[in-house]
């Protein structure tokens, strides 16, 4: 009676540790890896301490894995939603064609006192990101996802380097972006922590399109204010990411990740801008302006919930 009770406990709890279920997959916690697959997520078994049924179950589990050092796939779909915060790289608005006369180039082909082309140099600040994903995890270590990201509002803040380049010449504009990407993720073998929670690291990359919209740009000079019309641009976008998944229950997991994103170009519009004198000494002047452009790059953190079904 006592021996059968011990065997029953071992069948429920291989190697004396509680199995961990992630998104519909049961991964047995390991005390010692099999030879040749050490720390690779294989079932831990101490030879001579498993009965025949346990050996057969372990062999079947190993045979079902697509890779010895991989993570068993769930062959299931999932939804993911989350929030993020990005910090942007330096960016510069310049003319697309500095020699354009009709419409007129905003900056022109000259340089400032440091022989740097005329431009507005700054950054896009911090971006709040809303994220939604629909994914498929086939058998194996890979999963695939269609991602939607929305950056509802962020701002360019910089400084123009012409006219009175030694004085404050602020440049500001509000921007928003919507992007869609097809992404692929590779899950590494789950790592066991001291609390027996299996954490699954992953890396990923994606490519798609982004629609970037910029509102009216305001350029404040010592005596005048120049307004530049807004515009919308659809461009190629891509990202790379690395993170981990922490299971909350057998269907729900918490994803934490770092991400680098290139959203492509944002462009001001071609059309009517204008110059106004701040002291009102002259009548405003309307300008037919050519578009300018800058590239949007950022990196930041993501936190999302992933639900498998």
Rosetta silent file (secondary structure, phi, psi, omega in degrees, C-alpha in Angstrom):
SEQUENCE: XXXXXXXXXXXXXXXXXXXXXXXXXXXXXXXXXXXXXXXXXXXXXXXXXXXXXXXXXXXXXXXXXXXXXXXXXXXXXXXXXXXXXXXXXXXXXXXXXXXXXXXXXXXXXXXXXXXXXXXXXXXXXXXXXXXXXXXXXXXXXXXXXXXXXXXXXXXXXXXXXXXXXXXXXXXXXXXXXXXXXXXXXXXXXXXXXXXXXXXXXXXXXXXXXXXXXXXXXXXXXXXXXXXXXXXXXXXXXXXXXXXXXXXXXXXXXXXXXXXXXXXXXXXXXXXXXXXXXXXXXXXXXXXXXXXXXXXXXXXXXXXXXXXXX
SCORE:     score description
SCORE:     0.000 S_00000001
   1 L     0.000  -44.868 -178.420    0.000    0.000    0.000 S_00000001
   2 H   -67.108  -39.731 -179.845    2.762    2.425    0.933 S_00000001
   3 H   -64.944  -43.873  179.675    4.793    1.627   -2.197 S_00000001
   4 H   -64.560  -34.773  177.467    1.792    2.192   -4.524 S_00000001
   5 H   -64.371  -39.646  178.970    1.092    5.493   -2.741 S_00000001
   6 H   -65.900  -43.101  179.468    4.673    6.636   -3.373 S_00000001
   7 H   -63.128  -39.357  178.375    4.466    5.619   -7.041 S_00000001
   8 H   -62.660  -41.046  177.443    1.203    7.537   -7.445 S_00000001
   9 H   -63.280  -40.136 -179.627    2.823   10.651   -5.969 S_00000001
  10 H   -67.723  -34.834  178.744    5.754   10.297   -8.357 S_00000001
  11 H   -66.002  -32.727  179.367    3.434    9.966  -11.362 S_00000001
  12 H   -80.137  -19.971 -168.139    1.772   13.245  -10.380 S_00000001
  13 L  -145.544   81.255 -175.928    5.012   15.010   -9.603 S_00000001
  14 H   -62.853  133.672  179.405    8.025   14.022  -11.693 S_00000001
  15 H    61.734   17.433  174.890   11.339   14.526   -9.860 S_00000001
  16 H    78.584    7.624 -178.894    9.423   15.778   -6.831 S_00000001
  17 L  -119.346  147.408 -176.366    8.590   19.202   -8.346 S_00000001
  18 L   -73.029  130.939  176.776    5.217   20.574   -9.383 S_00000001
  19 L   -63.554  152.306  178.190    4.636   20.834  -13.193 S_00000001
  20 E  -113.515  129.713 -179.752    4.154   24.341  -14.578 S_00000001
  21 E  -104.355  125.188  176.644    1.424   24.996  -17.171 S_00000001
  22 E  -126.159  116.631  174.416    1.961   27.833  -19.662 S_00000001
  23 L    50.168   45.018  175.412   -0.660   28.676  -22.285 S_00000001
  24 L    87.103    2.960  179.622   -1.977   25.135  -22.448 S_00000001
  25 E  -112.679  130.686  174.403    1.428   23.398  -22.274 S_00000001
  26 E   -96.078  117.759  175.294    2.493   21.401  -19.270 S_00000001
  27 E  -111.861  123.187 -178.395    6.243   21.635  -18.733 S_00000001
  28 L   -73.956  135.715  174.403    7.609   19.496  -15.941 S_00000001
  29 L   -67.688  142.411 -173.142    9.913   21.272  -13.514 S_00000001
  30 L  -113.287  140.414  173.445   13.356   19.772  -13.649 S_00000001
  31 L  -101.317  -31.368  177.427   15.787   18.855  -10.950 S_00000001
  32 L  -153.350  129.198 -175.932   18.411   17.421  -13.316 S_00000001
  33 L   -77.520  160.059  175.223   18.411   17.493  -17.124 S_00000001
  34 L   -68.174  150.535  175.915   18.934   14.472  -19.340 S_00000001
  35 L   -56.913  135.816 -178.954   22.486   13.939  -20.635 S_00000001
  36 L    86.649  -11.986  179.362   23.030   15.965  -23.815 S_00000001
  37 L  -131.716   34.165 -175.280   20.120   18.322  -23.023 S_00000001
  38 L   -61.476  129.215  179.539   21.336   19.908  -19.796 S_00000001
  39 L    57.578   34.877 -178.823   19.304   22.980  -18.882 S_00000001
  40 L  -111.375   10.188  178.865   17.390   22.669  -22.120 S_00000001
  41 L    88.446    5.096  177.160   13.896   22.240  -20.745 S_00000001
  42 L   -74.182  163.236  179.890   13.839   18.416  -21.020 S_00000001
  43 L   -68.529  134.406  177.229   12.204   16.364  -18.316 S_00000001
  44 L   -85.180  129.983 -178.478   14.503   15.755  -15.351 S_00000001
  45 L  -142.372  127.682  173.573   14.683   12.092  -14.386 S_00000001
  46 L   -90.982  117.280 -176.467   16.878   10.329  -11.927 S_00000001
  47 L   -60.788  141.498  179.284   17.651    6.905  -13.320 S_00000001
  48 L    87.719   -8.187 -177.282   16.546    4.033  -11.216 S_00000001
  49 L  -114.407    1.002  178.002   13.894    6.119   -9.432 S_00000001
  50 L  -109.121  141.531  176.248   11.189    6.138  -12.106 S_00000001
  51 L   -81.912  179.322 -174.301    8.807    3.290  -12.704 S_00000001
  52 H   -61.946  -42.288 -178.001    7.946    1.954  -16.190 S_00000001
  53 H   -64.378  -39.430  178.847    4.958    4.238  -16.697 S_00000001
  54 H   -64.959  -39.030  178.746    6.983    7.331  -15.819 S_00000001
  55 H   -64.137  -42.336  179.544    9.705    6.312  -18.283 S_00000001
  56 H   -64.663  -41.274  179.246    7.162    5.842  -21.081 S_00000001
  57 H   -63.831  -41.186  179.686    5.524    9.208  -20.314 S_00000001
  58 H   -65.469  -41.909  179.818    8.894   10.954  -20.332 S_00000001
  59 H   -63.058  -40.423  179.203    9.879    9.328  -23.641 S_00000001
  60 H   -65.009  -39.097  179.310    6.591   10.420  -25.239 S_00000001
  61 H   -64.938  -44.603  178.924    7.065   13.971  -24.027 S_00000001
  62 H   -63.587  -39.174 -179.129   10.610   14.149  -25.402 S_00000001
  63 H   -65.971  -28.342 -178.256    9.473   12.709  -28.750 S_00000001
  64 H   -78.529  -13.854  179.571    6.798   15.408  -29.046 S_00000001
  65 L   -77.835  133.966  179.666    9.311   18.244  -28.796 S_00000001
  66 L   -72.854  -27.480  178.055   10.381   19.612  -32.173 S_00000001
  67 L  -136.289  139.144  176.523   13.817   20.525  -30.814 S_00000001
  68 L   -59.835  -44.562  179.367   15.679   19.058  -27.874 S_00000001
  69 L   -89.687   14.187 -174.348   16.751   22.543  -26.654 S_00000001
  70 L   -98.336 -172.171  178.935   13.442   24.161  -27.673 S_00000001
  71 L  -111.788  129.959 -179.385   10.139   24.991  -26.113 S_00000001
  72 L   -63.802  131.067 -179.076    7.178   22.771  -26.822 S_00000001
  73 L   -81.225  161.223 -176.803    4.582   24.674  -28.871 S_00000001
  74 L   -99.972  -15.195 -175.740    0.938   24.867  -27.952 S_00000001
  75 L    51.027   57.900 -175.286   -0.555   24.860  -31.487 S_00000001
  76 E  -148.943  167.595  176.592   -3.027   27.513  -30.403 S_00000001
  77 E  -100.890  158.164  177.608   -4.123   31.112  -30.977 S_00000001
  78 E  -149.503  158.704  172.874   -3.765   33.975  -28.554 S_00000001
  79 E  -115.738  143.329  179.817   -4.694   37.620  -27.997 S_00000001
  80 E  -137.600  134.416  176.560   -2.314   40.150  -26.489 S_00000001
  81 E  -140.050  143.175 -177.789   -2.938   43.698  -25.309 S_00000001
  82 E  -168.473 -173.296 -178.485   -0.703   46.097  -23.473 S_00000001
  83 E  -127.301  158.181  177.592    0.907   49.467  -22.912 S_00000001
  84 E  -150.100  166.900  175.266    4.355   50.854  -23.556 S_00000001
  85 E  -138.844  123.526 -178.138    6.549   53.887  -23.126 S_00000001
  86 E  -113.119  147.499  171.013    9.178   54.846  -25.721 S_00000001
  87 E  -113.050  134.165 -172.973   12.080   57.284  -25.648 S_00000001
  88 E   -95.417  154.821  172.186   13.066   58.724  -29.019 S_00000001
  89 L   -78.672  167.547  174.362   16.436   59.253  -30.640 S_00000001
  90 E   -59.685  146.701 -179.630   17.603   62.658  -31.854 S_00000001
  91 E  -141.849  153.900 -179.808   15.874   63.776  -35.041 S_00000001
  92 E  -135.445  128.062  171.421   16.339   66.599  -37.547 S_00000001
  93 E   -86.030  127.122  176.735   13.822   68.179  -39.916 S_00000001
  94 E  -136.139  168.011  176.738   15.409   69.119  -43.239 S_00000001
  95 E   -69.748  143.321  169.476   14.182   69.945  -46.736 S_00000001
  96 L   -69.427  -40.025  175.049   13.400   67.086  -49.071 S_00000001
  97 L  -134.892  100.925 -174.808   14.748   69.333  -51.839 S_00000001
  98 L   -68.894  -15.767 -178.593   16.694   72.274  -50.477 S_00000001
  99 L   -94.001    1.370 -177.820   16.903   73.882  -53.944 S_00000001
 100 L   -64.631  137.750  177.696   13.145   74.015  -54.509 S_00000001
 101 L  -115.541  -33.333  176.340   11.771   77.474  -55.331 S_00000001
 102 L  -133.260  100.861   -2.630    8.139   76.720  -56.281 S_00000001
 103 L   -70.129  167.386 -174.703    7.089   75.733  -53.703 S_00000001
 104 E   -80.375  135.727  172.954    9.801   77.358  -51.603 S_00000001
 105 L   -65.878  138.434 -178.218   12.197   75.244  -49.551 S_00000001
 106 L   -70.333  -45.283 -174.660   11.812   76.065  -45.861 S_00000001
 107 L   -96.978  -36.843 -175.770   15.485   75.831  -44.903 S_00000001
 108 L    82.553  178.963 -172.550   17.353   76.171  -48.174 S_00000001
 109 L   -94.406    7.520 -178.975   20.761   74.782  -49.090 S_00000001
 110 L   -78.582 -178.983  177.845   22.922   76.923  -46.823 S_00000001
 111 E  -125.814  163.804  176.291   24.755   75.960  -43.635 S_00000001
 112 L   -87.443 -169.337 -175.720   24.925   77.425  -40.152 S_00000001
 113 L   -64.902  -21.512  178.985   28.027   78.831  -38.473 S_00000001
 114 L   -97.016   16.773 -179.267   29.311   75.288  -37.785 S_00000001
 115 L    59.883   30.100  173.825   28.953   74.303  -41.467 S_00000001
 116 L   -98.095  136.587  178.947   26.001   72.050  -40.620 S_00000001
 117 E   -53.747  146.561  178.814   23.102   72.074  -43.138 S_00000001
 118 L   -60.278  135.249 -174.163   20.152   74.244  -42.150 S_00000001
 119 L  -170.197  176.253  168.865   17.684   72.224  -40.135 S_00000001
 120 E  -117.174  115.185 -176.052   15.641   71.909  -36.950 S_00000001
 121 E  -105.411  132.326  178.809   17.369   69.560  -34.522 S_00000001
 122 E  -174.474 -144.321  175.041   15.564   68.013  -31.546 S_00000001
 123 E  -154.685  174.232 -178.149   13.647   64.861  -30.623 S_00000001
 124 L   -97.788    9.876  174.958   10.128   63.493  -30.319 S_00000001
 125 L    67.200 -148.667  179.278   10.247   63.124  -26.541 S_00000001
 126 E   -96.644  142.974 -179.552    8.441   60.280  -24.787 S_00000001
 127 E  -120.562  128.322  167.650    5.699   58.291  -26.502 S_00000001
 128 E   -83.879  137.174 -175.045    2.847   56.423  -24.874 S_00000001
 129 E  -124.961  129.887  170.496    2.045   53.279  -26.895 S_00000001
 130 E  -104.302  134.613 -170.868   -1.175   51.246  -27.037 S_00000001
 131 E  -134.963  139.425  176.226   -0.650   47.748  -28.417 S_00000001
 132 E  -139.028  136.461 -179.942   -2.851   44.893  -29.610 S_00000001
 133 E  -137.483  145.579  172.458   -1.750   41.572  -31.078 S_00000001
 134 E  -123.902  121.785 -170.946   -3.362   38.459  -32.505 S_00000001
 135 E  -130.385  166.323  176.551   -1.020   35.487  -32.676 S_00000001
 136 E  -133.833  129.149  179.135   -0.615   31.840  -33.538 S_00000001
 137 E  -115.337   97.343  177.136    1.783   29.457  -31.768 S_00000001
 138 L   -76.220  179.744  175.772    2.284   26.233  -33.766 S_00000001
 139 L   -62.292  134.517 -179.213    4.176   23.229  -32.484 S_00000001
 140 L   118.640 -167.406 -173.361    7.799   24.220  -31.878 S_00000001
 141 L   -92.630   -8.614 -175.564    9.627   27.247  -30.573 S_00000001
 142 E   -97.284  151.362  168.494    8.238   29.873  -32.994 S_00000001
 143 E  -142.380  158.019 -172.376    5.071   31.937  -32.841 S_00000001
 144 E  -131.054  147.611 -170.989    3.678   34.541  -35.223 S_00000001
 145 E  -149.508  139.920  167.679    1.654   37.654  -34.588 S_00000001
 146 E   -96.438  121.189 -173.806   -0.164   40.491  -36.320 S_00000001
 147 E  -112.980  140.879  170.564    0.507   43.618  -34.242 S_00000001
 148 E  -122.273  132.099  177.365   -1.251   46.984  -34.111 S_00000001
 149 E  -129.283  139.571  178.332    0.332   49.938  -32.290 S_00000001
 150 E  -128.994  123.523  172.811   -1.105   53.386  -31.692 S_00000001
 151 E  -108.489   97.072 -166.969    0.880   56.356  -30.428 S_00000001
 152 E   -64.444  -38.425 -179.797   -1.956   58.801  -29.820 S_00000001
 153 E  -163.774  129.039  170.794    0.060   61.979  -29.315 S_00000001
 154 E  -147.436  174.177 -169.852    3.659   63.005  -28.921 S_00000001
 155 E  -133.631  144.099  166.961    5.603   66.137  -29.820 S_00000001
 156 E   -91.889  131.682  174.701    8.672   67.249  -31.679 S_00000001
 157 E  -133.982  124.556 -177.424   10.625   69.885  -29.797 S_00000001
 158 E  -156.161 -159.667 -174.656   13.811   71.298  -31.210 S_00000001
 159 E  -145.356  131.296  176.766   15.754   74.340  -32.306 S_00000001
 160 E   -78.911  148.377 -174.905   16.372   75.864  -35.726 S_00000001
 161 L  -113.395   24.528  177.242   20.001   76.608  -36.612 S_00000001
 162 L  -128.724 -178.464 -168.918   19.642   79.496  -39.066 S_00000001
 163 L    61.948 -107.664  178.474   18.877   83.245  -38.947 S_00000001
 164 L   -98.815   77.298 -171.381   20.027   84.047  -35.388 S_00000001
 165 L   -67.119  -15.046  178.854   21.550   80.643  -34.655 S_00000001
 166 L   -90.094    3.116 -179.573   23.080   81.840  -31.397 S_00000001
 167 L  -119.026  167.321 -179.391   19.647   82.681  -29.940 S_00000001
 168 L   -66.971  120.836  176.881   16.646   80.628  -28.918 S_00000001
 169 L  -133.714   82.946 -171.589   14.724   79.569  -32.027 S_00000001
 170 E   -77.420  148.326  177.544   12.262   76.952  -30.863 S_00000001
 171 E  -131.493  130.954 -176.984   10.453   74.513  -33.159 S_00000001
 172 E  -145.628  145.271  177.284    7.425   72.501  -32.019 S_00000001
 173 E  -159.407  148.478  175.600    4.782   70.228  -33.552 S_00000001
 174 E   -96.242  142.460 -173.766    2.304   67.557  -32.394 S_00000001
 175 E  -136.910  152.770  170.402    2.464   64.092  -33.987 S_00000001
 176 E  -141.928  155.202 -177.612    0.548   60.794  -33.877 S_00000001
 177 E  -142.707  142.374  170.912    1.305   57.380  -35.393 S_00000001
 178 E  -128.253  130.928 -178.001   -0.563   54.159  -36.167 S_00000001
 179 E  -134.660  152.942  175.902    1.393   51.094  -37.276 S_00000001
 180 E  -133.976  133.781 -177.830    0.687   47.492  -38.253 S_00000001
 181 E  -138.161  152.310  167.117    3.331   44.764  -38.382 S_00000001
 182 E  -102.209  121.033 -173.510    3.720   41.058  -38.994 S_00000001
 183 E  -122.679  152.569  174.695    6.080   39.751  -36.302 S_00000001
 184 E  -125.716  139.027 -178.355    7.810   36.472  -35.496 S_00000001
 185 E  -126.762  142.226  175.002    8.994   35.443  -32.020 S_00000001
 186 E  -113.846  117.233  178.674   11.335   32.659  -30.911 S_00000001
 187 E   -88.082  130.621  175.800   10.698   31.300  -27.416 S_00000001
 188 L   -88.178  167.334  178.144   13.674   29.905  -25.528 S_00000001
 189 L   -56.747  141.340 -179.652   13.409   27.040  -23.011 S_00000001
 190 L   -62.695  140.716  178.581   11.538   28.011  -19.860 S_00000001
 191 E  -104.835  133.950 -177.979   13.721   28.965  -16.903 S_00000001
 192 E   -92.977  126.154  176.493   12.809   27.739  -13.429 S_00000001
 193 L   -94.206  175.575  179.983   13.075   30.250  -10.587 S_00000001
 194 L   -62.897  -26.304  179.492   13.346   29.491   -6.890 S_00000001
 195 L   -87.620    8.242  177.487    9.600   29.938   -6.513 S_00000001
 196 L    67.465   29.226  174.448    9.047   27.260   -9.189 S_00000001
 197 L  -101.724  123.035 -177.036    7.587   29.743  -11.706 S_00000001
 198 E   -81.836  118.504  177.188    8.646   29.014  -15.293 S_00000001
 199 E  -104.070  127.889 -177.878    9.805   32.169  -17.112 S_00000001
 200 E  -107.149  108.252  175.278   10.090   31.892  -20.898 S_00000001
 201 E   -72.975  156.009  176.681   12.561   34.309  -22.561 S_00000001
 202 E  -153.408  160.272  170.140   11.996   35.285  -26.186 S_00000001
 203 E  -129.385  158.982 -178.598   13.311   37.447  -29.020 S_00000001
 204 E  -160.904  167.679  176.834   11.397   38.768  -31.987 S_00000001
 205 E  -151.537  153.571 -179.608   11.326   41.009  -35.047 S_00000001
 206 E  -150.915  159.900  178.858    8.605   42.524  -37.182 S_00000001
 207 E  -144.916  146.477 -178.857    8.016   44.577  -40.319 S_00000001
 208 E  -175.645 -147.716 -178.610    5.017   46.506  -41.600 S_00000001
 209 E  -127.350  149.445  177.247    3.671   49.970  -42.371 S_00000001
 210 E  -128.608  142.251  174.781    3.198   53.097  -40.250 S_00000001
 211 E  -112.501  110.175 -175.725    0.990   56.126  -40.858 S_00000001
 212 E  -107.201  127.524 -179.108    2.593   59.183  -39.272 S_00000001
 213 E  -118.905  132.896  176.472    0.679   62.433  -38.973 S_00000001
 214 E  -120.563  136.271  176.342    2.169   65.798  -38.009 S_00000001
 215 L   -83.927 -167.792 -179.398    0.160   68.904  -37.196 S_00000001
 216 L   -61.231  132.383  176.569    1.137   72.497  -37.846 S_00000001
 217 E   -93.869  132.597  178.425    4.778   73.221  -37.008 S_00000001
 218 E  -112.444  124.948  179.703    5.506   76.483  -35.211 S_00000001
 219 E  -115.663  116.285 -174.805    8.976   78.048  -35.510 S_00000001
 220 E  -103.879  113.081  178.625    9.615   80.911  -33.131 S_00000001
 221 L  -104.605  172.964 -177.616   12.410   83.305  -34.108 S_00000001
 222 L   -55.273  -40.073 -176.393   13.547   86.492  -32.312 S_00000001
 223 L  -114.174  -18.171 -173.678   11.267   88.785  -34.313 S_00000001
 224 E  -132.851  165.969  171.790    8.937   86.471  -36.239 S_00000001
 225 E  -126.153  126.890  179.069    6.931   83.262  -36.038 S_00000001
 226 E  -107.270  131.907  175.958    6.810   80.895  -39.012 S_00000001
 227 E  -109.292  138.745 -177.836    4.027   78.338  -39.408 S_00000001
 228 E  -121.568  130.442 -176.965    4.485   75.207  -41.523 S_00000001
 229 L   -64.937  151.350  178.030    1.480   73.118  -42.687 S_00000001
 230 L   -79.137  175.461 -179.818    0.998   69.612  -41.334 S_00000001
 231 E  -165.003  171.443 -179.738    0.969   66.416  -43.327 S_00000001
 232 E  -129.005  139.308 -176.964    0.521   62.637  -43.302 S_00000001
 233 E  -137.832  130.889  172.323    3.002   60.015  -44.469 S_00000001
 234 E  -104.059  127.362 -172.387    2.694   56.217  -44.833 S_00000001
 235 E  -146.042  169.004  176.592    6.071   54.494  -44.643 S_00000001
 236 E   -69.918  139.987  175.247    7.850   51.238  -43.877 S_00000001
 237 E  -131.995  151.661  176.890    8.276   50.387  -40.188 S_00000001
 238 E  -150.230  163.017 -179.021   10.217   47.638  -38.409 S_00000001
 239 E  -151.003  155.601  167.453   11.099   46.557  -34.880 S_00000001
 240 E  -129.665  148.850 -174.226   13.289   44.174  -32.879 S_00000001
 241 E  -149.633  158.566  173.641   12.461   43.059  -29.358 S_00000001
 242 E  -148.332  140.271 -178.444   13.568   40.856  -26.457 S_00000001
 243 E  -170.369 -159.591  178.596   11.648   39.938  -23.327 S_00000001
 244 E  -150.599  157.847  177.397   10.128   37.183  -21.230 S_00000001
 245 E  -114.161  129.421  176.565    6.730   35.707  -20.400 S_00000001
 246 E  -109.920  115.943 -178.392    5.639   35.057  -16.827 S_00000001
 247 E   -70.373  134.074  175.318    2.661   32.648  -16.547 S_00000001
 248 L   -99.337  -35.835  169.274   -0.209   33.843  -14.347 S_00000001
 249 L  -155.605 -167.863 -172.255   -2.359   30.762  -14.898 S_00000001
 250 L   -72.322   -9.014  178.305   -2.688   28.040  -17.532 S_00000001
 251 L  -121.571  -21.518 -171.554   -4.119   30.483  -20.115 S_00000001
 252 E  -114.999  135.003  178.622   -2.912   33.933  -19.104 S_00000001
 253 E  -136.425  155.977  177.058    0.643   35.275  -19.117 S_00000001
 254 E  -105.020  122.326  177.033    2.410   38.575  -18.486 S_00000001
 255 E  -100.189  132.691  172.773    4.845   39.739  -21.189 S_00000001
 256 E  -125.672  132.091 -174.001    7.654   42.191  -20.378 S_00000001
 257 E  -151.623  153.526  165.531    9.882   43.371  -23.222 S_00000001
 258 E  -100.851  145.346 -177.504   12.362   45.919  -24.517 S_00000001
 259 E  -144.457  138.439  170.517   11.747   47.103  -28.067 S_00000001
 260 E  -110.540  130.554 -175.257   13.518   49.186  -30.708 S_00000001
 261 E  -131.081  134.708  170.157   11.229   50.653  -33.376 S_00000001
 262 E  -111.692  112.180 -177.163   11.842   52.556  -36.599 S_00000001
 263 E   -90.587    5.601  179.989    8.578   54.224  -37.645 S_00000001
 264 E    81.600 -150.327 -173.553    9.944   55.587  -40.918 S_00000001
 265 E   -98.765  149.402  164.875    9.514   59.196  -42.006 S_00000001
 266 E  -118.317  137.921 -175.811    7.200   61.965  -40.922 S_00000001
 267 E  -129.512  136.613  169.434    6.707   64.819  -43.402 S_00000001
 268 L   -71.436  163.402 -175.745    5.264   68.294  -43.178 S_00000001
 269 L   -88.486  159.289  169.325    2.785   69.181  -45.896 S_00000001
 270 L   -86.812  131.648  178.510    3.179   71.150  -49.055 S_00000001
 271 E   153.501 -157.837 -170.802    1.025   74.220  -48.963 S_00000001
 272 E   -78.678  117.983  167.760    0.327   77.492  -47.293 S_00000001
 273 E  -113.709 -162.186  179.948    2.455   78.502  -44.359 S_00000001
 274 E  -173.374  162.510  176.130    3.189   81.976  -43.205 S_00000001
 275 E  -121.704  129.216  174.874    5.367   84.444  -41.373 S_00000001
 276 E  -122.074  145.744  176.420    3.992   86.825  -38.742 S_00000001
 277 E   -88.647  128.089 -172.204    5.820   89.596  -36.896 S_00000001
 278 L   -66.425  -28.722  178.836    5.554   89.132  -33.196 S_00000001
 279 L   -91.799    2.055  178.388    5.315   92.853  -32.462 S_00000001
 280 L    71.646   17.071 -176.266    2.692   93.379  -35.161 S_00000001
 281 L   -74.518  -19.120  179.909    4.858   95.891  -37.009 S_00000001
 282 L  -136.249  160.174  176.701    4.182   94.287  -40.408 S_00000001
 283 L   -72.964  145.781  177.258    1.407   92.400  -42.121 S_00000001
 284 L   -59.324  151.895  178.135    1.732   88.585  -42.181 S_00000001
 285 E  -115.775  126.851  176.211    3.259   87.021  -45.277 S_00000001
 286 E   -82.925  142.543 -178.775    1.792   83.848  -46.803 S_00000001
 287 E  -128.545  136.218  170.792    4.280   81.253  -48.041 S_00000001
 288 E   -93.366  103.666 -169.201    3.864   78.325  -50.426 S_00000001
 289 E  -103.735  143.076  172.755    6.185   75.851  -48.684 S_00000001
 290 L   -81.662  156.293 -178.073    7.744   72.608  -49.849 S_00000001
 291 L   -71.190  154.412  171.692    7.628   69.616  -47.464 S_00000001
 292 E  -120.241  168.878 -176.218   10.330   68.761  -44.925 S_00000001
 293 E  -146.709  158.572  172.242   11.027   65.397  -43.308 S_00000001
 294 E  -150.847  157.009  179.114   12.499   63.636  -40.283 S_00000001
 295 E  -101.737  140.193 -178.141   12.907   59.999  -39.254 S_00000001
 296 E  -106.304  114.876  175.935   11.230   58.639  -36.102 S_00000001
 297 E  -128.787  142.346 -177.897   13.232   56.077  -34.101 S_00000001
 298 E  -151.997  162.275  169.891   12.572   55.017  -30.537 S_00000001
 299 E  -141.558  150.704 -176.641   13.251   52.377  -27.926 S_00000001
 300 E  -175.360 -164.417 -174.582   11.296   51.552  -24.827 S_00000001
 301 E  -114.083  148.668  176.143    9.465   49.067  -22.639 S_00000001
 302 E  -127.640  141.429  172.086    6.313   47.036  -23.186 S_00000001
 303 E  -134.237  124.171 -176.359    4.030   45.334  -20.666 S_00000001
 304 E  -146.714  161.167  175.196    1.144   43.249  -21.960 S_00000001
 305 E  -107.123  135.093 -179.284   -1.179   40.384  -21.088 S_00000001
 306 E  -117.941  122.709 -178.288   -1.319   37.356  -23.383 S_00000001
 307 E  -117.040  122.162  179.984   -4.393   35.094  -23.344 S_00000001
 308 E   -94.250  143.625  178.207   -4.349   31.745  -25.149 S_00000001
 309 L  -143.683    0.000    0.000   -7.511   30.063  -26.419 S_00000001
